[in-house]
């Protein structure tokens, strides 16, 4: 359970930086490449307007896709659960499975899932290291892609992790 307290921009930056430093994997051309793209619903981060974003790994920057308060939408997308609505940030992993499957065959889906699991684990560790909470969740696949479109058009939803301040620690 999350409190609706804010995270700071340095906390969010640390979370994203630590998760996206790359993984050594034989399915990536080089260290630092990735299969998953990170899309965020920012609900409450000091210094970051509420809205929907995509994270650019190479520039370490967020791009605002649409401004607004999407708490209720985050709750709906997260299978109508309260956790993503209460989280300060929800990170959705999306991947272009068509391209990935063309390149890697059936192994591509497993590679996308493996990478998402490792990156999600890194987000968990970075959250806990900052005394924050994290929760992996499931979601309405097509609705997630639709919400982040047109930018996410053609991608598939892979994983969701909600991040914030634990209500139990208050």
Secondary structure by P-SEA (a helix, b strand, c coil): ccccccccaaaaaaaaaaaccccccccccccccccbbbbbbccccccccbbbbbbbcccccccccccccaaaaaaaaaccccccccccbbbbbbcaaaaaaaacccaaaaaaaaaaaaaaaaaaaaaaaacbbbbbbccaaaaaaaaacccccccccccccccccccccc
